[in-house]
Structures are given as structure tokens and as C-alpha cells.
Amino acid sequence: MAHEDEDATICRCLRPSDYSGAGLTMLITLLFTIITFYGFYLWMVSRKYSHLPGNLGIEFPIIGNLYYSLKTSFLDHDGIIAHLKPLFPPGGGLHVMWYYWKPVVAISNPFMVEKLAGHPAFGDKESMVYESLPNFWKGIALYANADSKLKLRKKIINRSMTNQNLTNYHNIFVKMSKRMVDKMQHEKGTFNVERYTSMTAMGSIIETHFGSDLNAIDNDEVYNLMRWGMRKVAITLFNPIFGFLLNIFIAVNNTLKPVHQIIETCQKNLAQRQQNVTKDESKNLYFEDMLKEYSSIDSNYEEFQQVIREVMFVGSQSVSNLVTTSLAILATLPDIQEKAWHEQQNIFGDSDRDPTTTDIKNMEYLERFVKEAVRFVTCPSTVRKTKAEIIIDGKIIPPNTSVILCHRIMFMDSYYWENPSIFNPDRYLGDEPSKSYNHALSAFGYGIRNCPGAQFAYDQAKIMLSTILRRFKVVSDKRYEDIKQSAQIVMEITDGHHISIVKRKK
């Protein structure tokens, strides 16, 4: 009995609540220890950047670094821009912020960006950002470091954008644009114009670079997939966890089947052409060079698919977004639309003839309009990584540092642009921007990472816009101030790309 009483006493002393209380205390202690060590780690890392302006919390070694890290690490692209914009002085500058566990140097001064662009230690992309991309969209130009393979691919794409090739592409641009307006004329009331611009741009890039006319404008399935995919890619750029989950989702379902069908058709056509490679390089230097690089398409199947995907999506996305945004702006600014239309009348009159390359060059007002539209739709930011220490304007950026180039902030900086939120094509008539370098072309990137398709995009956008303006007047029930944009891969309209059209009288 005595032993039983003793056991009962022990049991009463060690109640379940005591175990749970002890466990909770251990858990809290463990979390506190982890957080403390993590804060200490952040402080140690941040010391390398204490000489640069920014908010890392260095003045409060553990708490400060933890606070600023949590404050900025889970921002989306729009949030990062909104966070950084008020921190830069007029004309731009340099600011350090936390992105998860890494200090990131953000730069919005165009002169500093220009100097960085040509630096040999500034060609690599930041793996933390681009590693999270779904594997389906990882191409050499988008993802790879600045190595020999990228340089070879750049050489090939640069050759495809020579003046001779752009001249050869002209008739394809015209054909696709006419096909687009023929489809659009059946629309009644308000409709999503992005549906037409996206597939017209995709059809053009497929035919100009891979020699296949797949009549993409009728492919709603591919359009829906493209829009879904591009938005998911934009999310993954600043959310590595989401990218990981998206890769799993794509791997276990058949979502990308329509795109694979297009790619397989392009590969089949190229394989047939490979049997009889022409020596006439003026026809299409891009896929001629691609065929030379890949002695066998079959033995390089996966990589060749990646090349087609990258060119197809990246090449069409920028042009489509540029034309979609341009039409939304034209629809809400009738005075500007009339100026653009009168220029078309002066060139073509009431004729329905196809535009020549000379006609396109003579569209001076439309050229200024497109330049101004580029300022609004340019990529909001890009991220690079330093391979070695870089000194810019006396500021030392350590090696292996992530650097955000803040394009959107530069393009909306009132120090360089008078009334930057106002859409004004005539700002290019004078010297503006007089305090900086050529902003219009910097929208297409810098250094080895620049986009060689700038003139391709300008030419195709002008032909698409000219074809629409000659046939229709575009109308919107919104005001210019109602157009909303969001930072995706590029700046995209979130509200305002639905328009109506009215056929112009001859």
C-alpha cells in the first residue's frame, strides 16, 4: 500500500499539463535561440554594406536587421518599387535593402546604371531570383550566366536582327497585322484587345524566326496558356517558394500540351529544312545559324525546345504588351489618336495598299508615340549579381552582391522627365530628357544583357498600330487616369485593355 501511495503521489506530481508546459518552454527557447542566431547572422552579413546608404538595421545589430529583413523580404514586385521610390533622391541614387537573407543594392541613377552595364563583373543574373523560374521558361538569355554559351546565342540573335533581316520580316509583320484587323472587325462592343495583339505578335515571331505560319491568332488555348504562364512567371521572380510549387504543378499535369504542339511543329519544319540548308543568308539568319549550331535537332531535343520557347514567349510578350498599352492610351486620349491617324492619312490617303518600309520610316509621330509608350511599359526592374568588387562613383559594391536596376523608377523620375505621368509623344521633339542619356533605348536593357530586338519591336508595333488606325477608331469608356498598371515581367495594364472599335469611313 505504501508503494501504491508513493506511485500515486508521483503520478499526481507529473500531470500532462506539466509535460505540455515544459515542452512549450523548450519550444519558445528553441525559437528564441534560432531567431537570435539568425539576427546575428544578418548583422554579420550586413557589416559588409555598412558604408552604403540604406536600411539594413545595422544600428540595432540583431533586432534591427531582423525587422528590416521581415519588412521587405515578402514584398511583390509592385511592393518593392513602392518601397524604394521614396528612398531615392531626385535624379536617382543607391540604396541597400534586405531581400530574405541577402542585402540587395538597388540603383535608380541612370548614369550609375550605364557604368555598371559595361563592367565585366556585371553580366550574371541573380540565381535567387531566376532560379525560381519554372523550368519550362528557363532559357539561355533569360536565365544563364554571362558565359560563352550566352555569347554564342546573343551572336545568333543579333545576326537575326540586322537591317537586312528586319527588311525581310516586314512583309510578315504586314500579313499578320492585316489578319489581326480582319478578325477584330467582327467584334461588337467592348472586347479584350490583348487577345489579338498577343497572338499576332506570337505568330510573327514564330514565322520570322522559325519559318512556320501556324495561324496562331485563332488559337485561344495557347493565348490563355500564355497569359497564365507569364503571370505565374512574374510571381515566381520574387517568390522562390511559389516557383518551386509551380514546377511541381507543371510536372504532374498536361497544362503545357498546346505549347508543346507548336514547338514540335516548328522542330519538324526546321528538321526538314536542315536537309537542305540554303546558302542565301539574307532569308533568315536566325534559324540558319541555329541549324548550324545544332548539327542534329534530335540529339539536342530538350535544348532546342528551350530555345523555341524562349524566343516565342519573350519575343511576343514585349511587342504584345507595347501595342495593347498603346491602344488603351489612344482610346483614352482622342487628340493624340487623331494626330496619329492624320499622319496615316497624309501617307496613304484613302488607299488600302500595304505599307512599305519607307512608309514606316516616315511615320515620325507614330515613332514618337511608340517611344513614349515604351517608357510606360518597360521592364520595372532587373536583378544582376556582381562577380567581383565594383566601384561606381566612389561607392564600393562587394562581390556576389545582388543589384536591382530600377527601370520603372528611372522612367518616372521628374528630375529627367517633365510631368512623367503625362503621356506626351512630343517630348521627343526637343532635348528632353536633357539631363540623361538615351532613355528610350535603355528600356531594352544594358550591356551583354541588352535586348537586341529593340528595332524588331518598334517596327512590328508601328505596323500593327498603323494597320489598326487606318481601319478603326479605338474607343474606351475609361479616362486616361483610370488606366492601371502592375509590375509583372514588364509593366502591364491591369484595368483598361478592353476597348471598342468604330470602323473609319473612307
C-alpha positions as CSV (number, residue, x, y, z in Angstrom):
1,M,0.0,0.0,0.0
2,A,2.8,2.3,0.8
3,H,4.3,1.8,-2.6
4,E,1.0,2.4,-4.3
5,D,0.6,5.7,-2.4
6,E,4.1,6.7,-3.5
7,D,3.3,5.9,-7.1
8,A,0.1,7.8,-6.9
9,T,1.8,10.8,-5.5
10,I,4.4,10.8,-8.4
11,C,1.7,10.5,-10.9
12,R,-0.2,13.4,-9.4
13,C,3.0,15.5,-9.5
14,L,3.8,14.7,-13.1
15,R,0.5,15.7,-14.7
16,P,0.1,16.0,-18.6
17,S,-0.1,19.8,-18.2
18,D,3.4,19.7,-16.7
19,Y,4.7,17.9,-19.8
20,S,3.0,20.4,-22.1
21,G,4.2,23.4,-20.1
22,A,7.8,22.1,-20.3
23,G,7.5,21.4,-24.0
24,L,6.2,24.9,-24.7
25,T,9.0,26.4,-22.7
26,M,11.6,24.4,-24.7
27,L,9.9,25.3,-28.0
28,I,9.9,29.0,-27.1
29,T,13.6,28.8,-26.0
30,L,14.5,27.0,-29.3
31,L,12.7,29.6,-31.4
32,F,14.3,32.4,-29.5
33,T,17.7,30.8,-30.0
34,I,17.1,30.3,-33.7
35,I,15.9,33.9,-34.2
36,T,18.8,35.3,-32.2
37,F,21.3,33.4,-34.2
38,Y,19.5,34.3,-37.5
39,G,19.6,38.0,-36.4
40,F,23.3,37.7,-35.5
41,Y,23.9,36.1,-39.0
42,L,22.1,39.0,-40.7
43,W,24.2,41.5,-38.7
44,M,27.4,39.8,-39.7
45,V,26.4,39.8,-43.4
46,S,25.2,43.4,-43.3
47,R,28.5,44.7,-42.0
48,K,30.0,44.5,-45.5
49,Y,27.4,47.0,-46.6
50,S,27.6,49.5,-43.7
51,H,29.4,52.0,-45.9
52,L,26.5,52.2,-48.3
53,P,23.2,54.2,-47.8
54,G,20.2,52.0,-46.9
55,N,18.0,50.4,-44.3
56,L,19.5,47.2,-43.0
57,G,19.1,47.8,-39.3
58,I,22.9,47.8,-38.7
59,E,22.5,50.4,-35.9
60,F,20.5,47.8,-33.9
61,P,22.6,44.7,-34.6
62,I,20.1,41.8,-34.1
63,I,16.6,43.4,-33.7
64,G,17.2,46.0,-36.5
65,N,18.4,43.5,-39.1
66,L,15.5,41.1,-38.3
67,Y,13.0,43.9,-38.5
68,Y,14.1,45.3,-41.9
69,S,14.5,41.8,-43.3
70,L,11.0,40.8,-42.4
71,K,9.7,44.2,-43.6
72,T,11.0,43.9,-47.2
73,S,11.5,40.2,-47.9
74,F,8.0,39.2,-48.8
75,L,7.1,42.2,-51.0
76,D,5.9,41.5,-54.5
77,H,7.3,43.5,-57.5
78,D,4.9,46.4,-57.1
79,G,5.7,46.5,-53.3
80,I,9.4,46.6,-53.9
81,I,9.0,49.6,-56.3
82,A,6.7,51.4,-53.9
83,H,9.1,50.7,-51.0
84,L,12.2,52.0,-52.9
85,K,10.8,55.0,-54.7
86,P,10.6,57.5,-51.8
87,L,14.0,56.4,-50.6
88,F,15.8,57.7,-53.7
89,P,16.8,61.4,-54.1
90,P,15.7,63.3,-57.3
91,G,17.8,62.0,-60.2
92,G,18.2,58.6,-58.5
93,G,20.7,57.0,-56.3
94,L,21.8,53.9,-54.5
95,H,20.0,52.2,-51.6
96,V,20.6,48.9,-49.8
97,M,17.7,46.7,-48.6
98,W,17.1,43.2,-47.3
99,Y,15.7,40.5,-49.6
100,Y,15.2,37.5,-47.5
101,W,18.7,36.8,-46.1
102,K,20.6,38.9,-48.7
103,P,21.4,42.6,-48.7
104,V,20.4,43.9,-52.2
105,V,21.8,47.1,-53.7
106,A,19.0,49.0,-55.6
107,I,20.1,51.7,-58.1
108,S,17.9,54.2,-59.8
109,N,20.6,56.6,-61.2
110,P,20.8,56.1,-65.0
111,F,24.5,57.2,-65.1
112,M,25.4,54.7,-62.5
113,V,23.4,52.0,-64.3
114,E,25.2,52.9,-67.6
115,K,28.6,52.5,-65.9
116,L,27.6,49.2,-64.4
117,A,26.2,47.9,-67.7
118,G,29.7,47.9,-69.3
119,H,31.5,46.4,-66.3
120,P,32.9,42.9,-67.0
121,A,31.9,41.8,-63.5
122,F,28.2,42.7,-64.0
123,G,26.9,40.2,-66.6
124,D,25.5,37.4,-64.4
125,K,21.9,37.1,-63.3
126,E,20.9,36.7,-59.7
127,S,20.3,33.0,-59.2
128,M,18.0,33.5,-56.2
129,V,15.6,35.4,-58.4
130,Y,15.9,33.5,-61.7
131,E,16.5,30.0,-60.2
132,S,12.9,30.1,-59.0
133,L,11.6,30.3,-62.6
134,P,9.6,27.3,-63.7
135,N,11.9,25.0,-65.7
136,F,9.7,25.3,-68.7
137,W,10.6,29.0,-69.1
138,K,14.3,28.9,-68.3
139,G,16.1,29.8,-71.4
140,I,19.7,30.8,-72.1
141,A,19.0,34.5,-72.5
142,L,16.6,34.7,-69.5
143,Y,18.5,32.6,-67.1
144,A,22.1,31.6,-67.9
145,N,25.2,33.4,-66.6
146,A,27.3,35.6,-68.9
147,D,29.3,32.7,-70.3
148,S,30.4,31.5,-73.8
149,K,27.1,29.9,-74.4
150,L,25.2,33.1,-73.8
151,K,27.6,35.0,-76.0
152,L,27.1,32.5,-78.8
153,R,23.3,32.7,-78.5
154,K,23.5,36.5,-78.4
155,K,25.6,36.5,-81.6
156,I,23.0,34.4,-83.3
157,I,20.0,36.6,-82.2
158,N,22.0,39.7,-83.1
159,R,22.5,38.5,-86.6
160,S,18.8,37.8,-86.9
161,M,18.1,41.5,-86.1
162,T,20.3,43.0,-88.8
163,N,18.7,45.6,-91.1
164,Q,18.6,43.1,-93.9
165,N,16.6,40.6,-91.8
166,L,14.3,43.3,-90.5
167,T,13.5,44.2,-94.0
168,N,12.8,40.6,-94.8
169,Y,10.5,40.4,-91.8
170,H,8.4,43.5,-93.0
171,N,6.0,41.5,-95.2
172,I,5.4,39.0,-92.4
173,F,4.5,41.9,-90.0
174,V,2.1,43.3,-92.6
175,K,0.5,39.9,-93.2
176,M,-0.1,39.2,-89.5
177,S,-1.4,42.7,-88.9
178,K,-3.9,42.5,-91.7
179,R,-5.0,39.1,-90.4
180,M,-5.4,40.7,-87.0
181,V,-7.7,43.6,-88.1
182,D,-9.8,41.2,-90.3
183,K,-10.5,39.3,-87.1
184,M,-11.1,42.4,-85.0
185,Q,-13.7,43.9,-87.3
186,H,-16.2,41.2,-86.2
187,E,-16.1,42.4,-82.6
188,K,-19.2,44.1,-81.3
189,G,-19.0,46.3,-78.2
190,T,-16.1,46.2,-75.7
191,F,-13.5,43.4,-76.1
192,N,-10.1,42.3,-74.8
193,V,-7.7,43.7,-77.4
194,E,-4.8,41.9,-75.8
195,R,-6.1,38.6,-77.2
196,Y,-5.4,39.9,-80.7
197,T,-2.1,41.6,-80.0
198,S,-0.6,38.6,-78.2
199,M,-1.3,36.1,-80.8
200,T,-0.4,38.4,-83.7
201,A,3.0,39.0,-82.1
202,M,3.4,35.3,-81.4
203,G,2.5,34.4,-84.9
204,S,5.1,36.9,-86.2
205,I,7.9,35.7,-84.0
206,I,7.2,32.1,-85.0
207,E,7.3,32.8,-88.7
208,T,10.2,35.2,-88.7
209,H,12.4,33.1,-86.6
210,F,11.3,29.5,-87.3
211,G,9.7,29.7,-90.7
212,S,6.3,28.4,-89.6
213,D,2.9,30.1,-90.2
214,L,0.7,28.4,-87.6
215,N,-2.2,30.9,-87.8
216,A,-1.7,31.5,-84.1
217,I,-4.3,34.2,-84.0
218,D,-7.1,31.6,-84.0
219,N,-5.5,29.6,-81.1
220,D,-7.4,30.6,-77.9
221,E,-5.9,27.7,-76.0
222,V,-2.4,28.9,-76.5
223,Y,-3.4,32.5,-75.7
224,N,-4.9,31.5,-72.4
225,L,-1.9,29.4,-71.5
226,M,0.5,32.2,-72.4
227,R,-1.3,34.7,-70.2
228,W,-1.5,32.2,-67.4
229,G,2.2,31.3,-67.8
230,M,3.5,34.8,-68.0
231,R,1.7,35.9,-64.9
232,K,2.9,32.9,-63.0
233,V,6.5,33.5,-64.1
234,A,6.2,37.1,-62.9
235,I,5.1,35.9,-59.4
236,T,8.0,33.4,-59.2
237,L,10.6,36.1,-59.8
238,F,10.3,37.4,-56.3
239,N,8.8,34.4,-54.6
240,P,11.1,31.3,-54.8
241,I,8.8,29.1,-52.9
242,F,6.0,29.7,-55.4
243,G,8.4,28.8,-58.2
244,F,9.2,25.5,-56.6
245,L,5.5,24.6,-56.2
246,L,4.7,25.7,-59.8
247,N,7.4,23.4,-61.1
248,I,5.7,20.5,-59.3
249,F,2.3,21.5,-60.7
250,I,3.6,21.7,-64.3
251,A,5.4,18.4,-63.9
252,V,2.3,16.4,-62.8
253,N,-0.3,17.7,-65.4
254,N,-0.7,18.3,-69.1
255,T,-1.1,22.1,-68.9
256,L,1.6,22.8,-71.5
257,K,0.4,20.4,-74.2
258,P,-0.7,23.2,-76.6
259,V,2.7,24.9,-76.5
260,H,4.5,21.5,-77.0
261,Q,2.4,21.0,-80.1
262,I,3.6,24.4,-81.5
263,I,7.2,23.6,-80.6
264,E,7.0,20.1,-82.2
265,T,5.7,21.7,-85.4
266,C,8.5,24.2,-85.5
267,Q,11.0,21.5,-84.9
268,K,9.6,19.3,-87.7
269,N,9.7,22.2,-90.1
270,L,13.3,23.1,-89.1
271,A,14.4,19.4,-89.3
272,Q,13.0,19.3,-92.9
273,R,14.8,22.5,-93.7
274,Q,18.0,21.1,-92.2
275,Q,18.2,18.6,-95.0
276,N,18.6,21.4,-97.5
277,V,20.2,24.4,-95.7
278,T,20.3,27.3,-98.0
279,K,23.4,29.4,-98.6
280,D,21.3,32.6,-99.1
281,E,21.9,34.1,-95.6
282,S,19.5,37.0,-96.4
283,K,16.5,34.8,-96.0
284,N,16.6,34.1,-92.2
285,L,19.9,34.3,-90.4
286,Y,18.4,33.1,-87.1
287,F,17.2,29.6,-87.9
288,E,20.0,29.1,-90.4
289,D,22.5,29.9,-87.6
290,M,20.6,27.7,-85.2
291,L,20.7,24.8,-87.6
292,K,24.5,25.3,-87.9
293,E,24.9,25.3,-84.1
294,Y,22.8,22.1,-83.7
295,S,24.2,19.6,-86.1
296,S,21.3,17.4,-85.1
297,I,18.0,18.6,-83.8
298,D,17.1,15.1,-82.5
299,S,20.2,14.8,-80.4
300,N,19.6,18.3,-78.9
301,Y,15.9,17.9,-78.5
302,E,15.4,19.4,-75.0
303,E,17.7,22.4,-75.5
304,F,16.3,23.1,-78.9
305,Q,12.8,23.2,-77.4
306,Q,14.0,25.6,-74.8
307,V,15.3,27.9,-77.4
308,I,12.0,27.9,-79.3
309,R,10.0,28.5,-76.1
310,E,12.2,31.4,-75.0
311,V,12.1,33.2,-78.3
312,M,8.4,32.5,-78.8
313,F,7.3,33.8,-75.4
314,V,9.8,36.6,-74.8
315,G,9.7,37.9,-78.3
316,S,5.9,38.1,-78.4
317,Q,5.3,39.3,-74.8
318,S,7.1,42.6,-75.2
319,V,5.5,43.6,-78.5
320,S,2.0,42.5,-77.4
321,N,2.2,44.5,-74.2
322,L,3.5,47.5,-76.1
323,V,0.7,47.5,-78.6
324,T,-2.0,46.7,-76.1
325,T,-0.9,49.6,-73.8
326,S,-0.7,51.9,-76.9
327,L,-4.2,51.1,-77.9
328,A,-5.6,51.7,-74.4
329,I,-3.8,55.0,-74.3
330,L,-5.0,56.0,-77.8
331,A,-8.6,55.1,-76.8
332,T,-8.5,57.4,-73.8
333,L,-6.6,60.3,-75.5
334,P,-8.6,61.1,-78.6
335,D,-6.5,64.2,-79.5
336,I,-3.3,62.1,-79.7
337,Q,-5.2,59.4,-81.7
338,E,-6.3,62.0,-84.2
339,K,-2.7,63.2,-84.7
340,A,-1.6,59.6,-85.3
341,W,-4.5,59.0,-87.7
342,H,-3.9,62.2,-89.7
343,E,-0.3,61.1,-90.2
344,Q,-1.6,57.8,-91.7
345,Q,-3.9,59.8,-94.0
346,N,-1.0,62.0,-95.1
347,I,0.9,58.9,-96.1
348,F,-1.8,56.6,-97.5
349,G,-4.8,58.8,-98.2
350,D,-7.8,56.6,-98.8
351,S,-5.6,53.9,-100.3
352,D,-5.7,50.4,-98.8
353,R,-2.2,49.5,-100.1
354,D,0.2,47.7,-97.9
355,P,2.8,49.9,-96.1
356,T,6.4,49.9,-97.4
357,T,9.5,50.1,-95.3
358,T,9.8,53.7,-96.4
359,D,6.2,54.4,-95.2
360,I,7.1,53.0,-91.8
361,K,10.2,55.2,-91.5
362,N,8.1,58.3,-92.5
363,M,5.7,57.7,-89.5
364,E,7.5,60.2,-87.3
365,Y,4.6,61.0,-85.0
366,L,3.9,57.3,-84.5
367,E,7.6,56.7,-83.8
368,R,7.5,59.3,-81.0
369,F,4.3,57.8,-79.8
370,V,5.8,54.3,-79.5
371,K,8.9,55.7,-77.8
372,E,6.6,57.3,-75.2
373,A,4.7,54.0,-74.8
374,V,7.9,52.1,-74.2
375,R,8.6,54.5,-71.3
376,F,5.4,53.3,-69.7
377,V,5.7,49.5,-70.4
378,T,9.4,48.9,-69.9
379,C,10.5,46.1,-67.5
380,P,10.0,47.5,-64.0
381,S,13.4,46.2,-62.7
382,T,16.0,43.6,-63.4
383,V,18.4,41.8,-61.0
384,R,22.1,41.2,-61.6
385,K,24.9,39.8,-59.5
386,T,28.4,41.2,-59.1
387,K,31.2,38.6,-59.8
388,A,33.8,40.9,-58.3
389,E,34.1,44.1,-56.3
390,I,32.8,47.1,-58.4
391,I,33.4,50.7,-57.6
392,I,30.9,53.1,-59.0
393,D,31.1,56.9,-58.3
394,G,33.2,56.1,-55.2
395,K,30.8,53.6,-53.8
396,I,32.1,50.0,-53.4
397,I,29.7,47.2,-54.2
398,P,31.1,43.9,-52.8
399,P,31.4,40.7,-54.9
400,N,28.5,38.3,-55.0
401,T,26.0,41.2,-54.4
402,S,22.5,41.2,-55.8
403,V,21.8,44.5,-57.6
404,I,18.4,45.7,-58.7
405,L,18.3,48.1,-61.6
406,C,15.1,50.2,-61.0
407,H,14.0,51.0,-64.6
408,R,10.4,52.0,-63.7
409,I,11.6,54.5,-61.1
410,M,14.1,56.0,-63.6
411,F,11.4,56.3,-66.3
412,M,9.1,58.1,-63.9
413,D,11.7,60.4,-62.3
414,S,10.6,64.1,-62.6
415,Y,14.3,65.0,-62.5
416,Y,14.6,63.7,-66.0
417,W,11.1,63.9,-67.3
418,E,8.7,66.8,-67.2
419,N,5.4,65.7,-65.8
420,P,6.4,62.0,-66.1
421,S,2.9,60.6,-65.5
422,I,1.6,62.5,-68.5
423,F,1.7,60.7,-71.9
424,N,3.3,63.2,-74.3
425,P,4.8,61.9,-77.6
426,D,6.0,65.4,-78.4
427,R,8.5,65.4,-75.5
428,Y,10.9,63.7,-78.0
429,L,10.8,66.7,-80.4
430,G,13.1,68.7,-78.1
431,D,16.1,67.9,-76.0
432,E,14.2,66.1,-73.2
433,P,15.5,64.2,-71.4
434,S,18.4,66.7,-71.5
435,K,19.9,65.5,-68.2
436,S,20.4,61.9,-69.0
437,Y,21.4,59.5,-71.8
438,N,19.1,57.8,-74.3
439,H,16.3,56.5,-72.1
440,A,14.2,55.3,-75.0
441,L,16.7,52.6,-75.9
442,S,17.8,51.8,-72.4
443,A,14.3,50.4,-71.9
444,F,15.7,47.3,-73.8
445,G,18.4,46.6,-71.3
446,Y,22.1,47.2,-70.8
447,G,25.4,45.6,-71.6
448,I,25.6,41.9,-72.5
449,R,22.0,41.5,-71.2
450,N,20.5,44.1,-73.6
451,C,17.7,43.0,-75.8
452,P,18.8,43.0,-79.4
453,G,15.1,43.1,-80.6
454,A,14.5,46.8,-80.0
455,Q,14.1,47.7,-83.6
456,F,12.2,44.5,-84.3
457,A,9.7,45.6,-81.6
458,Y,9.5,49.2,-82.9
459,D,8.9,48.1,-86.5
460,Q,6.3,45.4,-85.6
461,A,4.5,47.7,-83.2
462,K,4.3,50.5,-85.7
463,I,3.0,48.3,-88.4
464,M,0.3,46.8,-86.1
465,L,-0.7,50.2,-84.9
466,S,-0.7,51.7,-88.4
467,T,-2.9,48.9,-89.7
468,I,-5.4,49.3,-86.8
469,L,-5.5,53.2,-87.1
470,R,-6.2,53.1,-90.8
471,R,-9.1,50.8,-90.3
472,F,-10.6,51.7,-87.0
473,K,-11.1,54.4,-84.4
474,V,-10.4,52.9,-81.0
475,V,-12.7,53.9,-78.1
476,S,-12.8,53.4,-74.4
477,D,-15.3,54.2,-71.6
478,K,-12.4,54.9,-69.3
479,R,-10.3,58.0,-68.9
480,Y,-6.5,58.0,-69.2
481,E,-6.3,58.4,-65.4
482,D,-8.3,55.2,-65.0
483,I,-5.6,53.0,-66.7
484,K,-3.9,51.0,-64.0
485,Q,-0.6,49.1,-64.4
486,S,1.2,46.5,-62.4
487,A,4.8,45.4,-62.3
488,Q,4.9,41.9,-63.9
489,I,7.7,40.8,-66.1
490,V,7.1,44.2,-67.8
491,M,4.7,46.9,-66.8
492,E,1.2,45.6,-67.7
493,I,-2.2,47.1,-67.8
494,T,-4.4,45.6,-65.1
495,D,-7.5,47.6,-65.9
496,G,-8.1,49.4,-69.3
497,H,-7.1,47.0,-72.0
498,H,-10.8,46.4,-73.0
499,I,-11.7,48.8,-75.9
500,S,-14.3,49.2,-78.6
501,I,-13.7,49.9,-82.3
502,V,-15.5,52.0,-84.8
503,K,-14.8,51.5,-88.5
504,R,-13.5,54.6,-90.2
505,K,-15.3,55.9,-93.2
506,K,-13.4,56.1,-96.5
